[in-house]
């Protein structure tokens, strides 16, 4: 299925990815073909390498769906204030689980030899679920752990964040390794930064806190992130 144009968020994420790849080799380039959903992006690189790259976004709309699945039945047009969980490993595991079954289609449709996954939270930082500025403390250790423990055929997995326009390859990860924090521990939650975001509704602008889910219940959360129950970009 083809689309006439890409979304601005996709173009932003692709730009970050190409910037990283060009630092590796000037031979990397995007193939000049119509954007499709299977895959979203085709790249050619050194030694004739051809890559099918699928792109998916973790957005605020998914959070609303997550809250509704918990039984809260929130109306985003009447929302005053709430807390958004930054359990980034679960969001990445969900994205991998949704896209991994389609890798054979991505490869066949693009005549590529390997598949990559690019996950992002959007170019508007107030809605970005990933905070790579504090990489050593939280996001990257959890993202690396999720990518390594998930079963998937992707050769590379990238995370793009609007915070300082960062992008990191979390699989395979070649940076300094830090132990993933145990976010079920209340003492860990207390040291996490809480970022704010705003949404425009008919009632005005409402403030939503991101980060501190006071009593995270991962046993309950995991089934709710099942890709068959939630729609993702």
C-alpha positions as CSV (number, residue, x, y, z in Angstrom):
1,X,0.0,0.0,0.0
2,X,1.6,3.3,-1.1
3,X,1.2,6.7,0.4
4,X,1.6,10.0,-1.6
5,X,3.6,11.7,1.2
6,X,5.3,10.9,4.5
7,X,4.2,12.4,7.8
8,X,6.5,15.2,9.1
9,X,7.5,13.1,12.1
10,X,8.7,10.3,9.7
11,X,10.8,12.8,7.7
12,X,12.3,14.1,10.9
13,X,13.2,10.6,12.1
14,X,14.6,9.6,8.7
15,X,16.7,12.8,8.7
16,X,18.2,11.8,12.1
17,X,18.9,8.3,10.9
18,X,20.6,9.4,7.7
19,X,22.8,11.8,9.7
20,X,24.1,8.9,11.8
21,X,24.6,6.7,8.7
22,X,26.5,9.4,6.8
23,X,28.9,9.6,9.7
24,X,29.6,5.9,9.2
25,X,29.9,6.1,5.4
26,X,29.0,8.7,2.7
27,X,27.7,5.9,0.6
28,X,24.5,5.6,2.6
29,X,21.4,7.0,0.8
30,X,17.7,6.7,0.6
31,X,16.3,4.9,-2.4
32,X,14.2,7.2,-4.5
33,X,11.0,5.2,-4.5
34,X,7.4,5.9,-3.4
35,X,7.0,5.6,0.4
36,X,5.1,2.4,1.3
37,X,3.9,0.8,4.5
38,X,5.9,-2.4,3.8
39,X,8.6,-1.1,4.4
40,X,8.5,2.7,5.1
41,X,12.1,3.3,4.0
42,X,14.6,1.6,1.7
43,X,18.3,2.4,2.1
44,X,21.4,1.5,0.1
45,X,24.8,1.5,1.6
46,X,28.4,0.3,1.3
47,X,29.2,-2.7,-0.7
48,X,25.8,-2.8,-2.3
49,X,24.0,-3.4,1.1
50,X,20.3,-2.8,0.7
51,X,18.2,-2.3,3.9
52,X,14.4,-2.4,4.5
53,X,13.7,0.0,7.4
54,X,10.3,0.0,9.1
55,X,9.3,3.1,11.1
56,X,6.9,3.3,14.0
57,X,5.9,6.0,16.5
58,X,5.0,5.8,20.1
59,X,2.5,8.7,20.4
60,X,0.3,10.3,22.9
61,X,-2.7,8.7,21.3
62,X,-1.3,5.3,22.3
63,X,-1.1,6.5,25.8
64,X,-4.8,7.5,25.8
65,X,-5.6,4.0,24.5
66,X,-3.4,2.5,27.3
67,X,-5.3,4.4,29.9
68,X,-8.6,3.4,28.5
69,X,-7.5,-0.3,28.5
70,X,-6.8,0.1,32.2
71,X,-10.5,0.8,32.6
72,X,-10.2,4.6,33.2
73,X,-12.2,5.5,30.1
74,X,-10.6,8.9,29.8
75,X,-11.9,11.4,27.3
76,X,-8.9,13.3,26.0
77,X,-11.1,16.4,25.4
78,X,-12.0,16.5,29.1
79,X,-8.7,15.5,30.6
80,X,-7.4,17.7,33.3
81,X,-4.2,16.0,34.6
82,X,-2.8,12.6,34.7
83,X,0.5,10.6,34.7
84,X,2.2,9.0,31.8
85,X,4.4,6.0,32.4
86,X,7.8,6.1,30.9
87,X,8.4,2.4,30.9
88,X,10.3,2.7,27.7
89,X,11.3,-0.9,27.5
90,X,7.7,-2.1,27.3
91,X,6.9,0.4,24.6
92,X,9.9,-0.8,22.6
93,X,9.0,-4.5,23.2
94,X,5.5,-3.7,21.9
95,X,6.8,-2.0,18.7
96,X,9.1,-5.0,18.0
97,X,6.3,-7.5,18.6
98,X,4.1,-5.6,16.2
99,X,6.6,-5.2,13.3
100,X,8.8,-8.4,13.6
101,X,6.2,-10.7,12.0
102,X,6.2,-8.7,8.8
103,X,10.0,-8.6,8.2
104,X,9.8,-11.2,5.5
105,X,7.4,-9.0,3.6
106,X,9.6,-5.9,4.0
107,X,12.6,-7.8,2.6
108,X,10.6,-9.3,-0.3
109,X,8.9,-6.0,-1.2
110,X,12.2,-4.0,-1.3
111,X,14.7,-6.7,-2.5
112,X,16.7,-6.0,0.7
113,X,19.1,-8.2,2.4
114,X,18.4,-7.1,6.0
115,X,15.7,-5.2,8.0
116,X,16.0,-2.4,10.5
117,X,13.5,-0.9,12.9
118,X,13.3,2.9,13.7
119,X,11.1,3.8,16.7
120,X,10.5,7.4,17.6
121,X,8.3,9.5,19.8
122,X,7.7,12.4,17.4
123,X,9.6,15.6,16.6
124,X,7.5,17.6,19.1
125,X,9.3,17.1,22.4
126,X,6.2,17.7,24.5
127,X,4.8,14.4,23.3
128,X,8.1,12.5,23.2
129,X,8.1,9.3,25.4
130,X,11.9,8.9,25.0
131,X,14.4,11.0,26.9
132,X,17.9,10.2,25.7
133,X,19.4,13.2,27.5
134,X,19.5,11.0,30.6
135,X,20.6,7.9,28.7
136,X,23.0,6.4,31.3
137,X,20.3,6.6,34.1
138,X,17.2,5.3,32.4
139,X,16.1,5.1,28.8
140,X,19.0,3.5,27.0
141,X,19.8,0.8,29.5
142,X,16.1,-0.2,29.4
143,X,15.8,0.0,25.7
144,X,19.0,-2.0,25.1
145,X,17.7,-4.7,27.5
146,X,14.3,-4.8,25.7
147,X,15.9,-5.1,22.3
148,X,18.3,-7.8,23.4
149,X,15.6,-9.9,25.2
150,X,13.0,-9.6,22.4
151,X,12.9,-12.3,19.7
152,X,13.2,-10.5,16.4
153,X,15.0,-10.6,13.0
154,X,16.0,-7.0,12.9
155,X,19.7,-6.3,12.3
156,X,19.5,-2.9,13.8
157,X,17.0,-1.1,16.0
158,X,17.2,2.7,16.4
159,X,15.4,5.0,18.8
160,X,15.0,8.7,17.9
161,X,14.1,11.4,20.4
162,X,13.2,15.0,20.0
163,X,15.3,15.9,23.1
164,X,18.3,17.5,21.5
165,X,17.3,15.6,18.3
166,X,19.1,12.4,19.5
167,X,19.1,9.0,17.8
168,X,20.7,5.9,19.3
169,X,21.2,2.4,17.9
170,X,20.1,0.2,20.8
171,X,20.6,-3.1,18.9
172,X,23.3,-4.0,18.6
173,X,24.5,-1.5,21.2
174,X,28.1,-0.4,21.1
175,X,28.2,2.3,23.7
176,X,29.0,2.1,27.4
177,X,26.9,-0.4,29.1
178,X,24.9,0.6,32.3
179,X,22.7,-1.6,34.4
180,X,19.0,-1.2,33.6
181,X,17.1,0.4,36.5
182,X,14.4,-1.5,38.3
183,X,11.5,0.9,37.8
184,X,9.2,-1.2,40.0
185,X,11.3,0.1,42.9
186,X,9.7,3.3,44.3
187,X,13.1,4.7,45.2
188,X,14.1,4.6,41.6
189,X,10.9,6.4,40.5
190,X,11.7,9.2,42.9
191,X,14.9,10.2,41.1
192,X,13.4,10.2,37.6
193,X,12.9,13.5,36.0
194,X,9.2,14.4,35.4
195,X,8.8,16.3,32.2
196,X,5.6,18.2,31.4
197,X,3.6,18.3,28.2
198,X,0.6,20.2,27.1
199,X,-2.4,19.2,24.9
200,X,-4.9,21.5,23.3
201,X,-8.5,20.7,24.0
202,X,-11.8,22.4,23.8
203,X,-11.6,23.3,27.4
204,X,-8.1,24.9,27.1
205,X,-4.6,23.7,27.6
206,X,-4.2,20.8,30.1
207,X,-0.9,19.9,31.8
208,X,0.1,16.2,31.9
209,X,3.0,14.9,33.9
210,X,5.3,12.4,32.1
211,X,7.4,10.0,34.0
212,X,6.2,9.1,37.5
213,X,3.7,6.3,37.5
214,X,3.4,6.0,41.2
215,X,2.7,2.3,41.6
216,X,3.6,0.6,38.3
217,X,2.2,-2.8,37.9
218,X,4.1,-4.4,35.1
219,X,2.2,-7.7,35.3
220,X,-0.9,-5.8,34.5
221,X,0.7,-3.5,32.0
222,X,2.3,-6.1,29.8
223,X,-0.9,-7.6,28.5
224,X,-2.2,-4.1,27.7
225,X,0.7,-3.5,25.4
226,X,-0.1,-6.5,23.3
227,X,0.1,-5.3,19.7
228,X,-3.2,-7.1,19.0
229,X,-5.0,-4.8,21.4
230,X,-3.5,-1.4,20.4
231,X,-3.0,0.3,17.2
232,X,0.3,1.8,16.4
233,X,1.7,3.9,13.5
